[in-house]
């Protein structure tokens, strides 16, 4: 509680004293320390087990007996190796010890050379597979999250690009980076959908695809985003899945475009406090980016465009598996990525052997 006393003295000597009382309510969110300690102390072993289970849903066709050359590397081995390497936050050479131990534990059919790992990281065929696995890794929490938040953030690299500044007549060099657009559950911080483009990609056009990809596996209740995503299409997309979009409005917004945009604008105008309560769930997407960057780095080691995208996808896949592990310990959920009743399988081919 805060008490403020304001005293004013007029020219005729009259004293006016004003007292105001401000009540502040503080919320404390307690940590479940036993569950947290269990998740942290067993995370590495559980991570490799979950990653292995996830990779088992990536089929590799049997090699033809008459096909010449060395045998193909199973996709499950390639994906397990590059994701495990990113999880360890080490270079390809320094991660070989961890990959050899994983092979000894039966998680891969063969240990890969560090040059092979770099080659698979730069393979464009792995990009859609990694995106699909991120969505698949979120499935255990589909009964936990119904509200989502959307935003974007960049991951820088050591790669430099040069450009000539005509205004000042000098050549400048800046680091290139990629921009990750994600949808995340506001309760668990699980990433349900992701799209990665260059640093100049606009935010608003990525909103609808992220919502649609999330709706494949999750029920849409609310979707929060900042004012960069404010458009009629985005409001209508969320409404089409039976949810409400709590997107901030710009200062010059009138709501005259009609439809769901106008409906939510009037909601904002006449019930601002209630609207803001829902909107501020958006802060959870900032927490998700913070979790990923603090644990797996805010930069990438890769230098080619494809490898940078794949490395960022690996970071978010690692994050999702860590969230699943925490949920196992705290909520007791079952981490089942490929239900036996499911009949559809991703159509993925084997990659050539690289080492």
C-alpha positions as CSV (number, residue, x, y, z in Angstrom):
1,X,0.0,0.0,0.0
2,X,1.3,3.5,-0.9
3,X,-0.1,6.7,0.7
4,X,0.6,10.0,-1.0
5,X,-0.1,13.4,0.7
6,X,-0.2,16.5,-1.4
7,X,-0.3,20.0,0.2
8,X,-1.1,23.2,-1.7
9,X,-1.0,26.7,-0.2
10,X,-3.0,29.4,-2.0
11,X,-2.2,33.1,-2.1
12,X,-4.7,33.9,0.7
13,X,-3.1,31.4,3.0
14,X,-5.6,28.6,2.5
15,X,-4.1,25.1,2.8
16,X,-5.5,22.3,0.7
17,X,-4.3,18.8,1.6
18,X,-5.0,15.8,-0.7
19,X,-4.4,12.2,0.4
20,X,-4.4,9.3,-2.1
21,X,-4.0,5.6,-1.3
22,X,-2.7,3.1,-3.9
23,X,-3.1,-0.6,-3.3
24,X,-0.6,-2.9,-5.1
25,X,-1.4,-6.6,-5.5
26,X,1.7,-8.7,-5.9
27,X,1.5,-12.2,-7.4
28,X,4.1,-14.8,-6.5
29,X,4.5,-17.8,-8.8
30,X,6.1,-20.6,-6.8
31,X,8.5,-23.0,-8.5
32,X,7.9,-26.7,-8.2
33,X,11.4,-27.4,-7.1
34,X,11.2,-31.2,-6.9
35,X,9.8,-31.4,-10.5
36,X,12.3,-28.8,-11.7
37,X,15.3,-30.5,-10.1
38,X,14.2,-33.9,-11.6
39,X,13.8,-32.4,-15.1
40,X,17.2,-30.7,-15.0
41,X,19.2,-33.6,-13.6
42,X,17.7,-36.1,-16.0
43,X,17.3,-33.8,-19.0
44,X,20.2,-35.0,-21.2
45,X,19.3,-38.7,-20.9
46,X,15.6,-38.0,-21.4
47,X,16.4,-35.7,-24.3
48,X,18.2,-38.3,-26.3
49,X,15.5,-40.9,-25.6
50,X,12.7,-38.5,-26.7
51,X,14.8,-37.4,-29.8
52,X,15.3,-41.1,-30.7
53,X,11.6,-41.8,-30.4
54,X,10.7,-38.7,-32.5
55,X,13.2,-39.8,-35.2
56,X,11.7,-43.2,-35.4
57,X,8.7,-41.7,-37.2
58,X,11.0,-40.7,-40.1
59,X,11.1,-43.8,-42.3
60,X,14.0,-44.6,-44.5
61,X,13.3,-46.9,-47.5
62,X,15.4,-50.1,-47.7
63,X,18.4,-49.7,-50.0
64,X,18.2,-51.7,-53.2
65,X,20.6,-54.6,-53.2
66,X,21.8,-53.9,-56.8
67,X,22.4,-50.2,-56.1
68,X,26.1,-49.4,-56.3
69,X,28.1,-47.4,-53.8
70,X,28.1,-47.0,-50.1
71,X,24.8,-47.5,-48.2
72,X,22.6,-44.5,-47.5
73,X,22.6,-43.0,-44.0
74,X,19.2,-43.4,-42.4
75,X,17.4,-40.1,-42.0
76,X,16.8,-40.8,-38.4
77,X,20.6,-40.9,-37.9
78,X,21.1,-37.7,-39.8
79,X,18.4,-35.8,-37.9
80,X,19.4,-37.2,-34.5
81,X,23.0,-36.2,-35.1
82,X,22.5,-32.6,-36.1
83,X,19.8,-32.0,-33.4
84,X,22.0,-33.6,-30.7
85,X,24.9,-31.5,-31.8
86,X,22.9,-28.3,-31.5
87,X,21.6,-29.4,-28.1
88,X,25.2,-29.6,-26.9
89,X,26.0,-26.1,-28.2
90,X,29.4,-27.4,-29.3
91,X,31.2,-27.3,-32.7
92,X,30.9,-30.3,-35.0
93,X,34.3,-31.7,-33.9
94,X,33.7,-31.3,-30.2
95,X,30.3,-32.9,-30.4
96,X,31.7,-36.2,-31.8
97,X,32.2,-37.6,-28.3
98,X,28.5,-37.1,-27.4
99,X,27.5,-38.7,-30.7
100,X,29.7,-41.7,-30.1
101,X,28.2,-42.2,-26.7
102,X,24.7,-41.9,-28.3
103,X,25.7,-44.6,-30.8
104,X,26.9,-46.9,-28.0
105,X,23.5,-46.4,-26.3
106,X,21.8,-47.6,-29.5
107,X,20.3,-44.3,-30.6
108,X,22.1,-44.3,-34.1
109,X,23.1,-47.1,-36.4
110,X,26.5,-45.5,-36.9
111,X,28.5,-42.5,-35.6
112,X,28.8,-39.8,-38.3
113,X,31.9,-37.9,-39.2
114,X,31.8,-34.2,-38.3
115,X,32.0,-33.2,-42.0
116,X,28.9,-35.3,-42.6
117,X,27.1,-33.5,-39.9
118,X,27.9,-30.2,-41.6
119,X,26.8,-31.6,-44.9
120,X,23.4,-32.6,-43.5
121,X,22.9,-29.3,-41.8
122,X,23.3,-27.6,-45.2
123,X,20.8,-30.0,-46.9
124,X,17.6,-28.2,-48.0
125,X,15.7,-31.5,-48.0
126,X,15.9,-31.5,-44.2
127,X,14.2,-28.1,-43.8
128,X,10.6,-29.3,-44.2
129,X,11.3,-32.4,-42.2
130,X,12.6,-30.4,-39.2
131,X,9.6,-28.1,-39.4
132,X,7.3,-31.1,-39.4
133,X,9.1,-32.6,-36.4
134,X,8.8,-29.4,-34.4
135,X,5.0,-29.6,-34.9
136,X,5.1,-33.3,-34.0
137,X,7.1,-32.7,-30.9
138,X,4.4,-30.4,-29.6
139,X,1.7,-33.1,-29.7
140,X,2.0,-34.3,-26.1
141,X,0.9,-30.8,-24.9
142,X,-2.2,-30.4,-27.2
143,X,-4.5,-30.9,-24.1
144,X,-2.6,-28.3,-22.1
145,X,-2.5,-25.3,-24.4
146,X,-5.5,-23.6,-26.1
147,X,-4.2,-20.0,-26.0
148,X,-1.3,-19.0,-28.2
149,X,1.0,-16.0,-28.9
150,X,2.8,-15.1,-32.1
151,X,5.9,-13.0,-32.7
152,X,9.3,-13.0,-34.5
153,X,12.9,-12.7,-33.4
154,X,16.3,-12.8,-35.2
155,X,19.3,-15.1,-34.9
156,X,22.5,-13.6,-36.0
157,X,25.5,-15.4,-37.6
158,X,29.2,-14.8,-38.1
159,X,28.6,-14.2,-41.8
160,X,29.3,-10.6,-42.9
161,X,27.7,-8.8,-45.9
162,X,29.0,-5.6,-47.3
163,X,27.1,-2.7,-48.8
164,X,28.0,0.8,-50.0
165,X,26.5,3.7,-48.1
166,X,26.0,6.4,-50.7
167,X,25.1,9.0,-48.2
168,X,28.4,8.9,-46.4
169,X,30.5,7.4,-49.2
170,X,31.8,4.4,-47.2
171,X,31.5,0.6,-47.4
172,X,29.8,-0.9,-44.4
173,X,29.8,-4.5,-43.2
174,X,27.1,-6.1,-41.0
175,X,26.3,-9.6,-39.8
176,X,23.5,-11.4,-41.6
177,X,20.8,-13.0,-39.7
178,X,17.6,-15.0,-40.1
179,X,14.2,-14.3,-38.6
180,X,12.1,-16.9,-36.9
181,X,8.3,-16.5,-36.8
182,X,6.7,-18.7,-34.2
183,X,3.4,-19.6,-32.5
184,X,3.8,-20.7,-28.9
185,X,1.5,-22.0,-26.2
186,X,1.1,-19.4,-23.4
187,X,1.0,-22.0,-20.7
188,X,3.8,-24.4,-21.6
189,X,5.9,-22.3,-24.0
190,X,5.8,-25.1,-26.5
191,X,6.3,-24.1,-30.1
192,X,3.4,-25.3,-32.2
193,X,4.4,-23.8,-35.6
194,X,7.4,-22.0,-37.1
195,X,8.4,-20.2,-40.3
196,X,11.9,-18.9,-41.0
197,X,12.8,-16.2,-43.5
198,X,15.4,-13.5,-44.0
199,X,15.7,-10.5,-41.8
200,X,13.5,-8.3,-44.1
201,X,10.5,-10.6,-44.0
202,X,7.3,-8.8,-42.8
203,X,5.5,-10.1,-39.7
204,X,1.8,-9.8,-40.6
205,X,1.8,-12.2,-43.6
206,X,3.2,-15.0,-41.3
207,X,0.3,-14.8,-38.8
208,X,-2.4,-16.7,-40.8
209,X,-0.1,-19.6,-41.8
210,X,1.1,-20.0,-38.2
211,X,-2.4,-20.1,-36.9
212,X,-3.5,-22.6,-39.6
213,X,-0.5,-24.9,-38.8
214,X,-1.3,-24.7,-35.1
215,X,-4.9,-25.5,-35.6
216,X,-4.0,-28.9,-37.3
217,X,-3.1,-30.3,-33.8
218,X,-4.5,-27.8,-31.3
219,X,-7.8,-26.3,-30.5
220,X,-7.6,-22.5,-30.9
221,X,-9.0,-20.5,-28.0
222,X,-7.1,-17.2,-28.1
223,X,-4.2,-15.8,-30.2
224,X,-2.3,-12.8,-29.0
225,X,0.1,-10.6,-31.1
226,X,1.4,-7.1,-31.2
227,X,0.2,-4.3,-33.5
228,X,2.4,-5.4,-36.3
229,X,-0.1,-8.2,-37.0
230,X,-3.2,-6.1,-37.0
231,X,-5.2,-6.8,-40.2
232,X,-8.7,-8.0,-41.1
233,X,-7.4,-11.2,-42.6
234,X,-5.6,-12.1,-39.3
235,X,-8.6,-11.5,-37.1
236,X,-10.8,-13.4,-39.5
237,X,-8.4,-16.4,-39.6
238,X,-8.6,-16.9,-35.9
239,X,-12.3,-16.4,-35.8
240,X,-12.6,-19.1,-38.6
241,X,-11.2,-21.6,-36.1
242,X,-13.6,-20.6,-33.3
243,X,-11.1,-18.4,-31.4
244,X,-10.5,-14.7,-30.6
245,X,-7.6,-12.7,-31.8
246,X,-6.3,-10.2,-29.2
247,X,-4.0,-8.1,-31.4
248,X,-3.0,-4.6,-30.3
249,X,-4.4,-1.7,-32.3
250,X,-2.4,1.2,-33.8
251,X,-3.2,4.7,-32.6
252,X,-4.9,5.7,-35.9
253,X,-7.1,2.7,-36.1
254,X,-10.8,3.4,-36.6
255,X,-12.2,-0.1,-37.0
256,X,-14.1,0.9,-40.2
257,X,-12.9,-2.1,-42.1
258,X,-15.7,-4.1,-40.5
259,X,-15.9,-7.8,-39.8
260,X,-14.1,-9.4,-36.9
261,X,-11.6,-6.5,-36.9
262,X,-14.3,-4.0,-36.1
263,X,-15.8,-6.3,-33.5
264,X,-12.6,-6.7,-31.6
265,X,-11.8,-3.0,-31.9
266,X,-15.1,-2.1,-30.2
267,X,-14.2,-4.7,-27.5
268,X,-10.9,-2.9,-27.0
269,X,-12.6,0.5,-26.9
270,X,-15.2,-0.2,-24.3
271,X,-13.6,-3.0,-22.2
272,X,-9.9,-2.0,-22.4
273,X,-8.9,-3.5,-19.1
274,X,-10.4,-6.9,-19.9
275,X,-8.9,-6.8,-23.4
276,X,-5.4,-6.0,-22.1
277,X,-5.6,-8.9,-19.7
278,X,-6.0,-11.2,-22.6
279,X,-3.6,-9.3,-24.8
280,X,-0.7,-9.5,-22.3
281,X,-0.6,-13.2,-22.7
282,X,1.5,-12.2,-25.7
283,X,4.5,-11.7,-23.3
284,X,4.8,-15.5,-23.2
285,X,6.2,-15.6,-26.7
286,X,9.0,-13.3,-25.6
287,X,9.6,-15.8,-22.8
288,X,9.9,-18.6,-25.4
289,X,12.5,-16.7,-27.4
290,X,14.4,-16.0,-24.2
291,X,14.4,-19.6,-23.2
292,X,15.7,-20.7,-26.6
293,X,18.4,-18.0,-26.8
294,X,19.6,-18.4,-23.3
295,X,19.9,-22.2,-23.5
296,X,21.0,-22.7,-27.1
297,X,22.4,-19.3,-28.1
298,X,21.1,-16.3,-30.0
299,X,23.5,-16.9,-32.9
300,X,24.2,-19.7,-35.4
301,X,27.5,-21.3,-36.3
302,X,26.5,-22.0,-39.8
303,X,27.4,-19.7,-42.7
304,X,25.2,-20.8,-45.6
305,X,21.6,-19.7,-45.9
306,X,20.2,-23.2,-45.8
307,X,22.3,-24.3,-42.9
308,X,21.4,-21.2,-40.8
309,X,17.7,-22.0,-41.3
310,X,18.2,-25.7,-40.3
311,X,20.3,-24.8,-37.3
312,X,17.6,-22.4,-36.0
313,X,15.0,-25.1,-36.6
314,X,17.2,-27.5,-34.5
315,X,17.3,-25.0,-31.7
316,X,13.5,-24.9,-31.5
317,X,13.2,-28.6,-31.8
318,X,15.6,-28.9,-28.8
319,X,13.5,-26.4,-26.9
320,X,10.3,-28.3,-27.5
321,X,11.8,-31.6,-26.3
322,X,13.1,-29.8,-23.1
323,X,9.5,-28.4,-22.6
324,X,8.1,-31.9,-22.9
325,X,10.6,-33.2,-20.4
326,X,9.6,-30.5,-17.9
327,X,6.0,-31.4,-18.5
328,X,6.7,-35.0,-17.9
329,X,8.2,-34.2,-14.5
330,X,5.6,-31.6,-13.4
331,X,2.4,-32.7,-15.1
332,X,3.0,-36.4,-15.6
333,X,2.1,-36.3,-19.3
334,X,2.9,-39.1,-21.7
335,X,5.4,-38.2,-24.4
336,X,3.9,-40.1,-27.3
337,X,4.8,-38.6,-30.7
338,X,3.6,-41.4,-33.0
339,X,0.4,-43.0,-31.7
340,X,-0.1,-46.6,-32.8
341,X,-3.5,-45.8,-34.1
342,X,-2.1,-43.2,-36.5
343,X,-1.9,-44.6,-40.0
344,X,-0.4,-41.7,-41.9
345,X,3.4,-41.4,-42.1
346,X,5.6,-38.6,-43.5
347,X,6.9,-39.4,-47.0
348,X,10.7,-38.9,-46.5
349,X,13.4,-40.4,-48.6
350,X,16.9,-41.5,-47.6
351,X,19.8,-39.1,-48.0
352,X,23.1,-40.0,-49.7
353,X,26.0,-41.2,-47.5
354,X,28.4,-38.4,-46.7
355,X,31.1,-39.9,-44.6
